[in-house]
Amino acid sequence: MKFFAVLLAVVLGAGLAAAEYEADVVVYGGSSGGMIAAAAAAKAGKKVLVAESSGHVGGMTAGGLGLVDIMRRETLGGLTLEFFRRAANVPGGRMYRVTPKLAETVFLRMAGESGVELLLNRRLAEQGGVEKDGGAITAIRFENGDRATGKIFIDASYEGDLLAAAGVKHRVGREAVAEYGEPAAGVRPAVRLKYGEAKDAAGKLCADLVSGEPGTVGAADGLTQAYNFRLCMTQDRNNFKAVPKPEGYDRGDYRNLLNWLASDPGKAWRFDNVVSYWELLSGGTKIDANNNGDFSTDFINHSHNWAEASYAERQKIYDEHRRYTQGFLYFLANDYEVPEDLRKDCASWGLAADEFVDNDNWPYMLYVREARRMTGEYVMTQYDCYQNNLKADSIGIGSYMLDSHAVRKFAAADGSVYMEGFISVFDGKVPVRPYEIPYRALTPRRDDCSNLLAVICLSASHVAYCSLRMEPVFMTAGEAAGTAAAMAVDGDLAVQDIDVAALQKKLTDGGGILHYPAKGNMFPLSAELDGYVLDDRQAKLTGRWAHREVGVPMLDGRYAMVYSSVPSTAEYEWTVPEDGRYTMGVILPRTADGKVMPVIFKQNNREYKLKCDLSKVGTREEILHRFPARQGDRITVIFSNGGKAINAVADGIVFRKQVRP
C-alpha cells in the first residue's frame, strides 16, 4: 500500500500551488542513479525527496537504453544488481535487457517501498535555483515556485544543473593531452569519408555537415560526443507504429546517407547495418535501437550546446534531434532511392506502441552521453581506468571500454568530408581493465560545497568519462552517494569528512562489490609480472584477428581473437638472455568453444608442435612448455587456428628462468 500511496501523492501534487518541502536528503534528478541514491538513503532511515524535472523516472535506463552497457557483469552488486534482478523477475524477463516501462515500474517500486517522496515536473529555477549558506546548500527552488530544504543534496541530473547552480567547479568538452597526460585526450585523428559530398546540387553545405578542419590532434576544445535517441522498436504488428514523416522533412538532408549506401554496392544492406541492436529485450519482441555506422541515429555536431543551454534552447535541440531521427527512419523505410531490400527491411520495424504512450511512442529523453563533468576532490583520468586502477576509497567498479562516439562531422575547405572524435577499444590503443571508482570522484572540492554529491556528472576527464558514462556505474555511484549522505546527516558532517571505511563496510554488507571478485590479478600489466613478458601487441598477426577486452585473464587490457577458417597466425619472437632452464607460460582467456589451439614452438632450427587446450585456460597462467636454452637462442612461438573455424586467441607469453633449490 505504501508504494501506491507515494504514487498517488505524486499525481495529486502535480497541480498544487507553490509549496515548501523538507527532507534530510534531497536528490535532484530521478535518473537511474538518482532513484538508487534515494532508495539507499531511505533504507538508512533518512527522509528523502526526489525532484525530477520531467514526468517520468529512471533516466536512460527507462528512456530506451534497455540493452544496458555492462562489460563485466560480475562487478555489479548491491541495489544495482537488485534492480536488474527485479526487472528480470517478470514473465519473459531478461537480465540486463529491460524495456522502458518495466524499468520505470521497478524504480518506482524500489523508491516507494523505501518511503521516498517523489516530485515530478520540478525543474530547478534557472535563476536563483540554489540557496547557500557559506559553502553549504540550504535549499533549492523550482520553476513553479516550490522550494525544498535539506541537509545533504545529490545531483543526479545528466547535465549537472544543480552542481553548476551551486557554484561547483566543472567543465564541458575535451581536455588537451598535455593537461593530464592522457594519450586519447583532445581532438582525435579525423577519418576521411571518401563518399562524402560537402555540398548539394544547389551548392549548399549538406545538412549533416558543418564547416571545419581536422585540427591539431590532442588539442582541447569545448565539444561533446554525439547524442541520439535510444528507440524502443519492434516488428510485432500487434504492437507496431510506423515511424511518421516529421514536420519539416527534407529528403535532401540524407544525401550522404545514400552516398554511404552506394559506396558498398555489393553489400546486402539490412536494418541492423544502419541501426544497431544485439538482443531482444524483456518479452522477446522489442529492441533497443542505437547508432550504427557513418550515417545513423547519432545527430553529430548538435550536442555541443546542450550542457550550458537554457531549458528553451534544450527543447529546441531535443526537437531538432527528433526531427532528424524520425526523418532518417522515415527516409530508409520510404525513399525510392534506398535499395529495395533495405527499404523493405527498415519498413518492417516500427515504434513499440505500448512504450512512451504519452509522448507518441517517442523517448522522453535525449541520450545525453556527456554534458558537464564536475572537477571534484579527485579527477579520474585515462590512467585510472588502466594503470592506476585500484583505490583505497573504492565505492564500486567500472569496466566498460573507453567509448566516445563521433564529436564532429565536417567539410574542410578543400571539400573533403571527415568524422572525428572516436575513442574505441577497436583501434587497440585504449585498453581498460576493471577499475575502482574513488569516493572522492563523487565529492566537490571542499571550498566549492560541503553538502553535495554527484552521481552522473562525476569528477572525471572526457577520456575517463567515456567509460564511466554507463547506467550501471551511475546506479553504483548512486548507492554510495545515498549511503554517504545518510552518514553525513547522522554525523552532521561535510560529505568530504565521512568515515570512508565505514561507508565501504555498509556497501559491502549490502552486497556491493568494491574490488574485482577473483583471486589474484586477473588483468595484469606486463610490468607487474616477473620474467620476460610478451603481449599480443608484440606479435606479428596475419589473417583475421580482432582485438577484444572481454575475458579473463587478460594481459595489458586486451587480447587478439579469431574465429574464421582463414589461416591466421600470431607469431612471437624472443631471444634468450642467459643460459638456463626455462618455462613458457601463456595468459589466455577461455573461449566459448573450448577447443584445442595448435601452437608451434621453435628454438633456433628445432621445431616442437604443442597444443593449448582452450577449455583449461582462463583462470591463471598456464605452463605450456619447459626447455633448456643458451644465451642468444632464438625462440619463435606461433599461435594459430590451423586453418579451421575455431576460436583461436593470442595474448600473453611469459618466459621464466627456473631457479634450482
Residue, then its C-alpha position, 0 to 999 in steps of 0.5 A: m500500500k505504501f508504494f501506491a500511496v507515494l504514487l498517488a501523492v505524486v499525481l495529486g501534487a502535480g497541480l498544487a500551488a507553490a509549496e515548501y518541502e523538507a527532507d534530510v536528503v534531497v536528490y535532484g534528478g530521478s535518473s537511474g542513479g538518482m532513484i538508487a541514491a534515494a532508495a539507499a538513503a531511505k533504507a538508512g532511515k533518512k527522509v528523502l525527496v526526489a525532484e525530477s524535472s520531467g514526468h517520468v523516472g529512471g533516466m536512460t535506463a527507462g528512456g530506451l537504453g534497455l540493452v544496458d552497457i555492462m562489460r563485466r557483469e560480475t562487478l555489479g552488486g548491491l541495489t544495482l544488481e537488485f534492480f536488474r534482478r527485479a526487472a528480470n523477475v517478470p514473465g519473459g524477463r531478461m537480465y540486463r535487457v529491460t524495456p522502458k516501462l518495466a524499468e520505470t515500474v521497478f524504480l518506482r517500486m524500489a523508491g516507494e517501498s523505501g518511503v521516498e517522496l517523489l516530485l515530478n515536473r520540478r525543474l530547478a529555477e534557472q535563476g536563483g535555483v540554489e540557496k547557500d549558506g557559506g559553502a553549504i546548500t540550504a535549499i533549492r527552488f523550482e520553476n513553479g515556485d516550490r522550494a525544498t530544504g535539506k541537509i545533504f543534496i545529490d545531483a543526479s541530473y545528466e547535465g549537472d544543473l544543480l552542481a553548476a547552480a551551486g557554484v561547483k567547479h566543472r567543465v564541458g568538452r575535451e581536455a588537451v593531452a598535455e593537461y593530464g597526460e592522457p594519450a586519447a585526450g583532445v581532438r582525435p585523428a579525423v577519418r576521411l569519408k571518401y563518399g562524402e559530398a560537402k555540398d548539394a546540387a544547389g551548392k549548399l553545405c549538406a545538412d549533416l555537415v558543418s564547416g571545419e578542419p581536422g585540427t591539431v590532434g590532442a588539442a582541447d576544445g569545448l565539444t561533446q560526443a554525439y547524442n541520439f535517441r535510444l528507440c524502443m522498436t519492434q516488428d510485432r504488428n500487434n504492437f507496431k507504429a510506423v515511424p511518421k514523416p516529421e514536420g519539416y522533412d527534407r529528403g535532401d538532408y540524407r544525401n550522404l546517407l545514400n552516398w554511404l549506401a552506394s559506396d558498398p554496392g555489393k553489400a546486402w544492406r539490412f536494418d541492423n547495418v544502419v541501426s544497431y541492436w544485439e538482443l531482444l529485450s524483456g518479452g522477446t519482441k522489442i529492441d533497443a535501437n542505437n547508432n550504427g555506422d557513418f550515417s545513423t541515429d547519432f545527430i553529430n555536431h548538435s550536442h555541443n550546446w546542450a550542457e550550458a543551454s537554457y531549458a528553451e534552447r534544450q527543447k529546441i535541440y531535443d526537437e531538432h534531434r527528433r526531427y532528424t531521427q524520425g526523418f532518417l527512419y522515415f527516409l530508409a523505410n520510404d525513399y525510392e532511392v534506398p535499395e529495395d531490400l533495405r527499404k523493405d527491411c527498415a519498413s518492417w520495424g516500427l515504434a513499440a506502441d505500448e512504450f512512451v504512450d504519452n509522448d507518441n511512442w517517442p523517448y522522453m529523453l535525449y541520450v545525453r552521453e556527456a554534458r558537464r563533468m564536475t572537477g571534484e576532490y579527485v579527477m579520474t583520468q585515462y590512467d585510472c581506468y588502466q594503470n592506476n586502477l585500484k583505490a583505497d576509497s573504492i565505492g564500486i567498479g567500472s569496466y566498460m571500454l573507453d567509448s566516445h562516439a563521433v564529436r564532429k562531422f565536417a567539410a574542410a575547405d578543400g571539400s573533403v568530408y571527415m568524422e572525428g572524435f572516436i575513442s574505441v577499444f577497436d583501434g587497440k590503443v585504449p585498453v581498460r581493465p576493471y577499475e575502482i571508482p574513488y569516493r572522492a570522484l563523487t565529492p566537490r572540492r571542499d571550498d566549492c560545497s560541503n553538502l553535495l554529491a554527484v552521481i552522473c556528472l562525476s569528477a572525471s576527464h572526457v577520456a575517463y568519462c567515456s567509460l564511466r558514462m554507463e547506467p550501471v556505474f551511475m546506479t553504483a555511484g548512486e548507492a554510495a552517494g545515498t549511503a554517504a549522505a545518510m552518514a553525513v546527516d547522522g554525523d552532521l558532517a561535510v560529505q568530504d569528512i565521512d568515515v570512508a571505511a565505514l561507508q565501504k563496510k555498509l556497501t559491502d554488507g549490502g552486497g556491493i562489490l568494491h574490488y574485482p571478485a577473483k583471486g589474484n590479478m586477473f588483468p595484469l600489466s606486463a610490468e607487474l609480472d616477473g620474467y620476460v613478458l610478451d603481449d599480443r601487441q608484440a606479435k606479428l598477426t596475419g589473417r583475421w584477428a580482432h582485438r577484444e577486452v572481454g575475458v579473463p585473464m587478460l594481459d595489458g587490457r586486451y587480447a587478439m581473437v579469431y574465429s574464421s577458417v582463414p589461416s591466421t597466425a600470431e607469431y612471437e619472437w624472443t631471444v634468450p638472455e642467459d643460459g638456463r632452464y626455462t618455462m613458457g607460460v601463456i595468459l589466455p582467456r577461455t573461449a566459448d568453444g573450448k577447443v584445442m589451439p595448435v601452437i608451434f614452438k621453435q628454438n633456433n632450427r628445432e621445431y616442437k608442435l604443442k597444443c593449448d587446450l582452450s577449455k583449461v585456460g582462463t583462470r591463471e597462467e598456464i605452463l605450456h612448455r619447459f626447455p633448456a636454452r643458451q644465451g642468444d637462442r632464438i625462440t619463435v612461438i606461433f599461435s594459430n587456428g590451423g586453418k579451421a573455424i575455431n576460436a583461436v586467441a593470442d595474448g600473453i607469453v611469459f618466459r621464466k628462468q627456473v631457479r634450482p633449490 
